């Protein structure tokens, strides 16, 4: 799974090496407006919005807007009209190897790639093509069942919902939890496509890795997902960003996004998913949050969920 996380970082750096053709709105405090051309009607700016470089922006009164271009943030304030292209030229370029650079590369790709259902599909295919090598047996045709990747990597010692895709066939599924030397820890018959286990009550060793998979009948089975138990104190240490100036200067919402991204980098996928869900619960209509969460879901091999998040008519 380390290859899985490394591929995430490489994908961000590779895709963000091409200069942006628009500026991304990260945050708006008060009222800020975008003008597509001189004399055009003002368009209210909102997080996740992409601004073409040929337009202008201005803020009302004491309002401010935080923008993103090529990994660097730009603060706009005051009632003066500002050329977006000039703002882009004045922006520096963040080191893409730093946490700040990696995070803002992720933001850029989330907004760029998650703006249509077709783009989500392309992003999903491209990403899974790069990361599937980190999952033993992922591409083998004999593995006809598909577990969701959220329950790989580092899992909390708590109640965890293990999920998988439904498949054509009859009869219940069998959930297998085994040690790395194939010794059984738990085996349960399940009629649904999910099972909830309290990992704390299973008394799994903190210094060992385990794997889980599902089977159905005599032939259908999934590849194995490797996981380990990671205590909350360890997760907090791994995701401590208080030494990052960008984190300290960020808004509360941006800080939570950075933590979610850092959780993913540390292979705490289950916790990262929870972090995104909590953020969306507080701001369900925030397009930036929705696009970033959708990009995360696509990387977790959950393209249908990513598409539904952004384009479902039942939201």
C-alpha beads as a LAMMPS data file, in Angstrom:
LAMMPS data file: protein, C-alpha beads

315 atoms
314 bonds

1 atom types
1 bond types

-500.0 500.0 xlo xhi
-500.0 500.0 ylo yhi
-500.0 500.0 zlo zhi

Masses

1 110.0

Atoms # bond

1 1 1 0.000 0.000 0.000
2 1 1 2.990 2.344 0.297
3 1 1 3.164 2.258 -3.520
4 1 1 -0.495 3.296 -3.529
5 1 1 0.245 6.468 -1.538
6 1 1 3.416 7.249 -3.493
7 1 1 1.429 7.063 -6.724
8 1 1 -1.041 9.609 -5.333
9 1 1 1.768 12.122 -4.783
10 1 1 3.366 11.426 -8.169
11 1 1 0.029 11.886 -9.905
12 1 1 -0.496 15.287 -8.289
13 1 1 3.005 16.511 -9.124
14 1 1 2.840 15.287 -12.718
15 1 1 -0.571 16.768 -13.464
16 1 1 0.155 20.113 -11.815
17 1 1 3.404 20.609 -13.767
18 1 1 1.321 22.282 -16.486
19 1 1 0.499 25.914 -15.695
20 1 1 -3.088 26.583 -14.751
21 1 1 -5.300 28.388 -17.222
22 1 1 -7.542 29.695 -14.460
23 1 1 -7.399 30.875 -10.864
24 1 1 -9.310 28.874 -8.257
25 1 1 -11.379 30.468 -5.496
26 1 1 -10.486 28.939 -2.133
27 1 1 -12.391 31.124 0.305
28 1 1 -14.570 34.232 0.338
29 1 1 -15.201 36.381 3.388
30 1 1 -18.086 38.750 2.655
31 1 1 -18.845 39.531 -0.983
32 1 1 -16.431 39.246 -3.899
33 1 1 -17.264 39.444 -7.587
34 1 1 -15.831 38.244 -10.885
35 1 1 -16.306 40.080 -14.192
36 1 1 -15.763 38.094 -17.385
37 1 1 -14.924 41.287 -19.277
38 1 1 -15.131 45.050 -18.866
39 1 1 -18.753 46.102 -18.433
40 1 1 -19.983 42.549 -17.813
41 1 1 -22.422 41.773 -15.012
42 1 1 -20.767 40.775 -11.712
43 1 1 -20.750 37.087 -10.765
44 1 1 -20.582 36.265 -7.070
45 1 1 -17.449 34.281 -6.281
46 1 1 -17.654 31.069 -4.249
47 1 1 -15.209 28.351 -3.112
48 1 1 -14.377 25.915 -5.906
49 1 1 -15.099 28.415 -8.674
50 1 1 -12.572 28.694 -11.505
51 1 1 -11.835 32.195 -12.837
52 1 1 -10.672 32.602 -16.437
53 1 1 -7.490 34.670 -16.618
54 1 1 -9.000 37.302 -18.934
55 1 1 -11.500 38.559 -16.342
56 1 1 -11.399 40.943 -13.386
57 1 1 -12.213 40.633 -9.686
58 1 1 -13.133 43.043 -6.932
59 1 1 -14.328 42.833 -3.325
60 1 1 -17.077 44.795 -1.634
61 1 1 -16.153 46.912 1.380
62 1 1 -13.982 44.997 3.843
63 1 1 -14.566 41.665 2.092
64 1 1 -11.655 39.446 1.032
65 1 1 -11.133 36.523 -1.316
66 1 1 -8.433 33.864 -1.154
67 1 1 -7.390 32.557 -4.574
68 1 1 -5.071 29.783 -5.743
69 1 1 -2.747 29.738 -8.739
70 1 1 0.103 27.294 -9.434
71 1 1 0.309 26.236 -5.817
72 1 1 0.419 29.763 -4.381
73 1 1 -2.383 31.615 -2.633
74 1 1 -3.372 35.209 -3.371
75 1 1 -5.406 37.439 -1.053
76 1 1 -7.606 40.009 -2.795
77 1 1 -9.301 42.863 -0.910
78 1 1 -10.700 46.328 -1.542
79 1 1 -13.085 47.709 -4.129
80 1 1 -10.478 48.164 -6.856
81 1 1 -10.868 46.088 -10.040
82 1 1 -7.967 43.613 -10.345
83 1 1 -6.993 41.836 -13.553
84 1 1 -6.994 38.093 -12.910
85 1 1 -4.099 37.628 -15.332
86 1 1 -1.992 40.160 -13.405
87 1 1 -2.761 38.339 -10.160
88 1 1 -1.621 35.103 -11.782
89 1 1 1.635 36.642 -13.018
90 1 1 2.379 38.061 -9.571
91 1 1 1.805 34.736 -7.832
92 1 1 4.875 32.779 -6.818
93 1 1 5.321 29.062 -7.335
94 1 1 5.216 26.832 -4.265
95 1 1 7.594 23.889 -3.972
96 1 1 5.570 20.894 -5.078
97 1 1 7.594 18.615 -2.801
98 1 1 6.474 20.495 0.316
99 1 1 3.243 19.675 2.119
100 1 1 1.791 23.031 1.025
101 1 1 2.685 22.351 -2.603
102 1 1 1.243 18.847 -2.523
103 1 1 -1.948 20.020 -0.855
104 1 1 -2.595 22.845 -3.297
105 1 1 -1.777 20.542 -6.217
106 1 1 -4.531 18.310 -4.868
107 1 1 -6.941 21.251 -4.665
108 1 1 -6.109 22.255 -8.242
109 1 1 -6.663 18.753 -9.592
110 1 1 -9.887 18.323 -7.621
111 1 1 -11.398 21.427 -9.200
112 1 1 -10.014 20.664 -12.658
113 1 1 -10.875 16.984 -12.874
114 1 1 -14.158 16.789 -10.996
115 1 1 -16.143 19.246 -13.127
116 1 1 -17.912 16.662 -15.296
117 1 1 -18.924 13.018 -15.087
118 1 1 -16.635 12.154 -18.005
119 1 1 -13.672 13.831 -16.289
120 1 1 -14.369 11.839 -13.122
121 1 1 -14.272 8.612 -15.141
122 1 1 -11.005 9.601 -16.835
123 1 1 -9.435 10.652 -13.528
124 1 1 -10.534 7.404 -11.910
125 1 1 -9.130 5.262 -14.737
126 1 1 -5.862 7.191 -14.836
127 1 1 -5.389 7.066 -11.095
128 1 1 -6.291 3.417 -10.600
129 1 1 -3.989 2.501 -13.475
130 1 1 -1.120 4.062 -11.534
131 1 1 -1.992 2.765 -8.078
132 1 1 -3.315 -0.749 -8.689
133 1 1 0.244 -2.090 -8.593
134 1 1 0.248 -1.371 -4.864
135 1 1 -2.655 -3.778 -4.280
136 1 1 -1.720 -7.431 -4.619
137 1 1 -3.892 -9.158 -7.207
138 1 1 -5.889 -6.025 -8.085
139 1 1 -5.791 -6.548 -11.849
140 1 1 -6.027 -10.340 -11.934
141 1 1 -9.200 -11.509 -13.740
142 1 1 -9.852 -14.334 -11.270
143 1 1 -10.648 -11.762 -8.588
144 1 1 -14.245 -11.019 -9.536
145 1 1 -15.359 -9.381 -6.272
146 1 1 -14.253 -5.855 -5.388
147 1 1 -13.747 -4.589 -1.814
148 1 1 -13.724 -0.826 -1.225
149 1 1 -10.258 0.589 -0.585
150 1 1 -11.318 2.716 2.393
151 1 1 -10.631 -0.231 4.684
152 1 1 -6.994 -0.627 3.676
153 1 1 -3.979 1.082 5.218
154 1 1 -4.237 2.323 8.807
155 1 1 -7.559 1.697 10.561
156 1 1 -8.695 3.020 13.950
157 1 1 -9.242 0.572 16.786
158 1 1 -13.008 1.074 16.685
159 1 1 -16.135 -0.039 14.874
160 1 1 -15.272 -0.282 11.175
161 1 1 -17.648 -0.894 8.284
162 1 1 -16.033 -3.149 5.674
163 1 1 -17.796 -2.748 2.311
164 1 1 -17.630 -4.304 -1.141
165 1 1 -19.428 -4.086 -4.458
166 1 1 -22.452 -6.275 -5.064
167 1 1 -21.955 -8.893 -7.758
168 1 1 -24.002 -11.179 -9.944
169 1 1 -24.494 -14.496 -8.249
170 1 1 -26.495 -16.360 -5.669
171 1 1 -25.948 -17.031 -2.014
172 1 1 -24.309 -15.095 0.795
173 1 1 -20.800 -13.705 0.939
174 1 1 -18.097 -14.942 3.297
175 1 1 -15.963 -12.301 4.969
176 1 1 -12.425 -13.433 5.797
177 1 1 -10.011 -11.638 8.158
178 1 1 -6.581 -13.286 8.228
179 1 1 -3.022 -12.742 9.400
180 1 1 -0.233 -12.122 6.915
181 1 1 0.711 -15.805 7.102
182 1 1 -2.858 -16.787 6.147
183 1 1 -4.061 -17.788 9.619
184 1 1 -7.786 -17.038 10.142
185 1 1 -8.812 -14.383 12.664
186 1 1 -12.500 -14.131 11.779
187 1 1 -14.784 -15.691 9.176
188 1 1 -18.408 -14.610 8.898
189 1 1 -21.304 -15.313 6.543
190 1 1 -22.865 -12.060 5.280
191 1 1 -25.972 -11.572 3.149
192 1 1 -25.375 -7.835 2.651
193 1 1 -22.405 -6.070 1.018
194 1 1 -21.070 -4.702 4.299
195 1 1 -20.135 -5.898 7.739
196 1 1 -19.364 -3.895 10.887
197 1 1 -16.630 -5.150 13.178
198 1 1 -15.297 -3.653 16.394
199 1 1 -11.554 -4.051 15.860
200 1 1 -10.872 -3.160 19.475
201 1 1 -12.787 -6.231 20.642
202 1 1 -10.895 -8.495 18.252
203 1 1 -7.702 -7.805 20.195
204 1 1 -5.556 -7.411 17.093
205 1 1 -1.884 -6.656 17.648
206 1 1 -0.816 -3.074 16.977
207 1 1 2.525 -4.132 15.536
208 1 1 1.107 -6.580 12.994
209 1 1 -0.552 -6.289 9.603
210 1 1 -3.677 -8.188 8.629
211 1 1 -5.729 -8.550 5.468
212 1 1 -9.339 -9.103 4.567
213 1 1 -11.167 -10.389 1.530
214 1 1 -14.552 -11.774 0.556
215 1 1 -15.675 -14.867 -1.291
216 1 1 -18.940 -16.183 -2.679
217 1 1 -19.561 -19.810 -3.433
218 1 1 -16.661 -21.956 -4.581
219 1 1 -15.124 -19.647 -7.173
220 1 1 -15.883 -15.933 -6.673
221 1 1 -13.420 -14.055 -4.472
222 1 1 -11.730 -10.702 -4.076
223 1 1 -8.126 -9.606 -3.785
224 1 1 -6.846 -9.022 -0.263
225 1 1 -6.657 -5.575 1.323
226 1 1 -3.889 -5.142 3.893
227 1 1 -4.490 -3.081 7.024
228 1 1 -3.047 -2.390 10.449
229 1 1 -4.464 -0.876 13.630
230 1 1 -3.290 2.681 14.255
231 1 1 -4.143 4.237 17.649
232 1 1 -5.627 7.725 17.727
233 1 1 -2.529 9.144 19.406
234 1 1 -0.349 7.902 16.555
235 1 1 -2.717 9.294 13.909
236 1 1 -2.668 12.689 15.629
237 1 1 1.122 12.687 15.634
238 1 1 1.327 11.672 11.970
239 1 1 -1.117 14.381 10.923
240 1 1 0.192 17.201 13.136
241 1 1 0.474 20.276 10.899
242 1 1 1.080 22.923 13.542
243 1 1 4.625 23.376 12.195
244 1 1 3.262 24.386 8.767
245 1 1 2.864 28.196 8.430
246 1 1 0.206 27.740 5.724
247 1 1 -1.844 25.596 8.091
248 1 1 -1.599 28.122 10.926
249 1 1 -2.755 30.924 8.622
250 1 1 -5.626 28.934 7.091
251 1 1 -9.313 29.274 7.870
252 1 1 -10.890 26.564 10.083
253 1 1 -12.416 24.923 7.014
254 1 1 -9.114 24.896 5.124
255 1 1 -7.374 23.390 8.149
256 1 1 -9.807 20.478 8.160
257 1 1 -9.232 19.953 4.432
258 1 1 -5.483 19.890 5.003
259 1 1 -5.914 17.334 7.784
260 1 1 -8.092 15.165 5.517
261 1 1 -5.426 15.314 2.811
262 1 1 -2.673 14.495 5.315
263 1 1 -4.683 11.523 6.566
264 1 1 -4.767 10.196 3.018
265 1 1 -1.020 10.689 2.619
266 1 1 -0.506 8.605 5.773
267 1 1 -2.819 5.859 4.430
268 1 1 -5.500 6.619 7.036
269 1 1 -8.149 6.356 4.332
270 1 1 -11.035 5.468 6.656
271 1 1 -10.335 8.470 8.883
272 1 1 -9.905 10.721 5.839
273 1 1 -13.321 9.691 4.563
274 1 1 -14.857 10.512 7.952
275 1 1 -13.141 13.916 7.906
276 1 1 -14.630 14.775 4.513
277 1 1 -18.079 13.646 5.574
278 1 1 -17.961 15.823 8.703
279 1 1 -16.885 18.820 6.625
280 1 1 -19.695 18.341 4.127
281 1 1 -22.211 17.987 6.937
282 1 1 -21.369 21.555 8.000
283 1 1 -21.319 23.007 4.454
284 1 1 -23.198 20.658 2.095
285 1 1 -23.363 23.182 -0.759
286 1 1 -19.678 24.121 -0.748
287 1 1 -18.503 23.191 -4.255
288 1 1 -14.823 23.139 -3.296
289 1 1 -15.483 20.584 -0.546
290 1 1 -17.644 18.479 -2.843
291 1 1 -15.025 18.419 -5.595
292 1 1 -12.197 17.586 -3.225
293 1 1 -14.197 14.781 -1.633
294 1 1 -15.202 13.499 -5.071
295 1 1 -11.539 13.391 -6.128
296 1 1 -10.735 11.425 -2.967
297 1 1 -13.545 8.955 -3.688
298 1 1 -12.313 8.493 -7.262
299 1 1 -8.857 7.632 -5.930
300 1 1 -10.489 5.144 -3.568
301 1 1 -11.906 3.333 -6.632
302 1 1 -15.358 4.766 -5.888
303 1 1 -16.106 6.601 -9.150
304 1 1 -19.908 6.028 -8.964
305 1 1 -20.023 7.613 -5.504
306 1 1 -17.877 10.525 -6.717
307 1 1 -20.179 11.162 -9.668
308 1 1 -23.290 10.923 -7.484
309 1 1 -21.846 13.397 -5.006
310 1 1 -21.488 16.072 -7.685
311 1 1 -24.193 15.321 -10.220
312 1 1 -27.027 13.447 -8.519
313 1 1 -30.390 15.186 -8.971
314 1 1 -31.439 13.960 -5.529
315 1 1 -28.892 15.959 -3.518

Bonds

1 1 1 2
2 1 2 3
3 1 3 4
4 1 4 5
5 1 5 6
6 1 6 7
7 1 7 8
8 1 8 9
9 1 9 10
10 1 10 11
11 1 11 12
12 1 12 13
13 1 13 14
14 1 14 15
15 1 15 16
16 1 16 17
17 1 17 18
18 1 18 19
19 1 19 20
20 1 20 21
21 1 21 22
22 1 22 23
23 1 23 24
24 1 24 25
25 1 25 26
26 1 26 27
27 1 27 28
28 1 28 29
29 1 29 30
30 1 30 31
31 1 31 32
32 1 32 33
33 1 33 34
34 1 34 35
35 1 35 36
36 1 36 37
37 1 37 38
38 1 38 39
39 1 39 40
40 1 40 41
41 1 41 42
42 1 42 43
43 1 43 44
44 1 44 45
45 1 45 46
46 1 46 47
47 1 47 48
48 1 48 49
49 1 49 50
50 1 50 51
51 1 51 52
52 1 52 53
53 1 53 54
54 1 54 55
55 1 55 56
56 1 56 57
57 1 57 58
58 1 58 59
59 1 59 60
60 1 60 61
61 1 61 62
62 1 62 63
63 1 63 64
64 1 64 65
65 1 65 66
66 1 66 67
67 1 67 68
68 1 68 69
69 1 69 70
70 1 70 71
71 1 71 72
72 1 72 73
73 1 73 74
74 1 74 75
75 1 75 76
76 1 76 77
77 1 77 78
78 1 78 79
79 1 79 80
80 1 80 81
81 1 81 82
82 1 82 83
83 1 83 84
84 1 84 85
85 1 85 86
86 1 86 87
87 1 87 88
88 1 88 89
89 1 89 90
90 1 90 91
91 1 91 92
92 1 92 93
93 1 93 94
94 1 94 95
95 1 95 96
96 1 96 97
97 1 97 98
98 1 98 99
99 1 99 100
100 1 100 101
101 1 101 102
102 1 102 103
103 1 103 104
104 1 104 105
105 1 105 106
106 1 106 107
107 1 107 108
108 1 108 109
109 1 109 110
110 1 110 111
111 1 111 112
112 1 112 113
113 1 113 114
114 1 114 115
115 1 115 116
116 1 116 117
117 1 117 118
118 1 118 119
119 1 119 120
120 1 120 121
121 1 121 122
122 1 122 123
123 1 123 124
124 1 124 125
125 1 125 126
126 1 126 127
127 1 127 128
128 1 128 129
129 1 129 130
130 1 130 131
131 1 131 132
132 1 132 133
133 1 133 134
134 1 134 135
135 1 135 136
136 1 136 137
137 1 137 138
138 1 138 139
139 1 139 140
140 1 140 141
141 1 141 142
142 1 142 143
143 1 143 144
144 1 144 145
145 1 145 146
146 1 146 147
147 1 147 148
148 1 148 149
149 1 149 150
150 1 150 151
151 1 151 152
152 1 152 153
153 1 153 154
154 1 154 155
155 1 155 156
156 1 156 157
157 1 157 158
158 1 158 159
159 1 159 160
160 1 160 161
161 1 161 162
162 1 162 163
163 1 163 164
164 1 164 165
165 1 165 166
166 1 166 167
167 1 167 168
168 1 168 169
169 1 169 170
170 1 170 171
171 1 171 172
172 1 172 173
173 1 173 174
174 1 174 175
175 1 175 176
176 1 176 177
177 1 177 178
178 1 178 179
179 1 179 180
180 1 180 181
181 1 181 182
182 1 182 183
183 1 183 184
184 1 184 185
185 1 185 186
186 1 186 187
187 1 187 188
188 1 188 189
189 1 189 190
190 1 190 191
191 1 191 192
192 1 192 193
193 1 193 194
194 1 194 195
195 1 195 196
196 1 196 197
197 1 197 198
198 1 198 199
199 1 199 200
200 1 200 201
201 1 201 202
202 1 202 203
203 1 203 204
204 1 204 205
205 1 205 206
206 1 206 207
207 1 207 208
208 1 208 209
209 1 209 210
210 1 210 211
211 1 211 212
212 1 212 213
213 1 213 214
214 1 214 215
215 1 215 216
216 1 216 217
217 1 217 218
218 1 218 219
219 1 219 220
220 1 220 221
221 1 221 222
222 1 222 223
223 1 223 224
224 1 224 225
225 1 225 226
226 1 226 227
227 1 227 228
228 1 228 229
229 1 229 230
230 1 230 231
231 1 231 232
232 1 232 233
233 1 233 234
234 1 234 235
235 1 235 236
236 1 236 237
237 1 237 238
238 1 238 239
239 1 239 240
240 1 240 241
241 1 241 242
242 1 242 243
243 1 243 244
244 1 244 245
245 1 245 246
246 1 246 247
247 1 247 248
248 1 248 249
249 1 249 250
250 1 250 251
251 1 251 252
252 1 252 253
253 1 253 254
254 1 254 255
255 1 255 256
256 1 256 257
257 1 257 258
258 1 258 259
259 1 259 260
260 1 260 261
261 1 261 262
262 1 262 263
263 1 263 264
264 1 264 265
265 1 265 266
266 1 266 267
267 1 267 268
268 1 268 269
269 1 269 270
270 1 270 271
271 1 271 272
272 1 272 273
273 1 273 274
274 1 274 275
275 1 275 276
276 1 276 277
277 1 277 278
278 1 278 279
279 1 279 280
280 1 280 281
281 1 281 282
282 1 282 283
283 1 283 284
284 1 284 285
285 1 285 286
286 1 286 287
287 1 287 288
288 1 288 289
289 1 289 290
290 1 290 291
291 1 291 292
292 1 292 293
293 1 293 294
294 1 294 295
295 1 295 296
296 1 296 297
297 1 297 298
298 1 298 299
299 1 299 300
300 1 300 301
301 1 301 302
302 1 302 303
303 1 303 304
304 1 304 305
305 1 305 306
306 1 306 307
307 1 307 308
308 1 308 309
309 1 309 310
310 1 310 311
311 1 311 312
312 1 312 313
313 1 313 314
314 1 314 315
